[in-house]
Amino acid sequence: MYYLNKTLSRLSLSLIIISLFCASPLALAKKHKRNKQGEGRSSYSAPDHSIPAPGIKTVKINLSSHTWAAYSPNGDLIRSGRVSGGKNYCPDLHRGCRTPIGTYTVYSKQGAGCTSTKFPVGKGGAKMPYCMFFKGGYAMHGSNAVPNYNASHGCVRMPVDDARWLNQEFVNVGSTRVRISN
């Protein structure tokens, strides 16, 4: 009987330790990360962005959750939506075409008539309404094709209404930050 009680006590202690680990913040974070990166998401989920530095209007793009969020200089979330970034490989370029990760400043923007000078390859002319360039030829712009996966040549696509709002109501050339994370 003594050995049975001792064995049950060890088993109980083991179960308590396991349950504590499973409920720990680290375990929950790992579980959340696995769920967040899951396949087959078909609906928009709210952005999961940290608040940017105060004093600067910031557009945060998360290529994993396919979201954008606009923050005021005070760090208040103003508006958010969905995006699609650059895909891993572009057959027409024979190379990867991912959206660059990092922090940039919008250096140029155009209105509804913005078009690509490079795509389709060799022709140019792809529509990029309300484009806002942040690095080289990379821009955030409106599109009628914004799937829940990264599908572009590197630009950040978003619904045309979202691009129009950002372009006309939020982004200032030379001072609005764009933070892109994966």
ChimeraX attribute file (.defattr): number of C-alpha atoms within 10 A of each C-alpha:
attribute: neighborCount
match mode: 1-to-1
recipient: residues
	/A:1	6
	/A:2	7
	/A:3	8
	/A:4	9
	/A:5	10
	/A:6	11
	/A:7	12
	/A:8	12
	/A:9	12
	/A:10	12
	/A:11	12
	/A:12	12
	/A:13	12
	/A:14	12
	/A:15	12
	/A:16	12
	/A:17	11
	/A:18	12
	/A:19	11
	/A:20	12
	/A:21	13
	/A:22	13
	/A:23	11
	/A:24	11
	/A:25	11
	/A:26	11
	/A:27	13
	/A:28	13
	/A:29	12
	/A:30	11
	/A:31	12
	/A:32	12
	/A:33	11
	/A:34	11
	/A:35	10
	/A:36	14
	/A:37	11
	/A:38	10
	/A:39	9
	/A:40	8
	/A:41	12
	/A:42	9
	/A:43	8
	/A:44	13
	/A:45	13
	/A:46	14
	/A:47	17
	/A:48	15
	/A:49	15
	/A:50	8
	/A:51	16
	/A:52	21
	/A:53	13
	/A:54	13
	/A:55	10
	/A:56	15
	/A:57	22
	/A:58	27
	/A:59	26
	/A:60	24
	/A:61	30
	/A:62	21
	/A:63	23
	/A:64	18
	/A:65	23
	/A:66	25
	/A:67	23
	/A:68	27
	/A:69	22
	/A:70	24
	/A:71	23
	/A:72	20
	/A:73	15
	/A:74	13
	/A:75	17
	/A:76	13
	/A:77	16
	/A:78	10
	/A:79	15
	/A:80	17
	/A:81	18
	/A:82	25
	/A:83	30
	/A:84	30
	/A:85	31
	/A:86	22
	/A:87	17
	/A:88	15
	/A:89	15
	/A:90	16
	/A:91	8
	/A:92	10
	/A:93	10
	/A:94	8
	/A:95	10
	/A:96	14
	/A:97	19
	/A:98	20
	/A:99	24
	/A:100	18
	/A:101	14
	/A:102	12
	/A:103	15
	/A:104	19
	/A:105	20
	/A:106	20
	/A:107	17
	/A:108	15
	/A:109	20
	/A:110	16
	/A:111	16
	/A:112	16
	/A:113	10
	/A:114	18
	/A:115	18
	/A:116	16
	/A:117	14
	/A:118	12
	/A:119	14
	/A:120	13
	/A:121	12
	/A:122	8
	/A:123	10
	/A:124	12
	/A:125	14
	/A:126	14
	/A:127	19
	/A:128	24
	/A:129	26
	/A:130	27
	/A:131	29
	/A:132	30
	/A:133	22
	/A:134	23
	/A:135	18
	/A:136	7
	/A:137	12
	/A:138	17
	/A:139	22
	/A:140	27
	/A:141	30
	/A:142	27
	/A:143	20
	/A:144	13
	/A:145	14
	/A:146	20
	/A:147	16
	/A:148	20
	/A:149	19
	/A:150	22
	/A:151	21
	/A:152	21
	/A:153	22
	/A:154	22
	/A:155	28
	/A:156	31
	/A:157	30
	/A:158	25
	/A:159	18
	/A:160	20
	/A:161	14
	/A:162	21
	/A:163	26
	/A:164	19
	/A:165	13
	/A:166	21
	/A:167	23
	/A:168	14
	/A:169	9
	/A:170	19
	/A:171	23
	/A:172	18
	/A:173	16
	/A:174	12
	/A:175	14
	/A:176	20
	/A:177	23
	/A:178	26
	/A:179	20
	/A:180	19
	/A:181	16
	/A:182	13
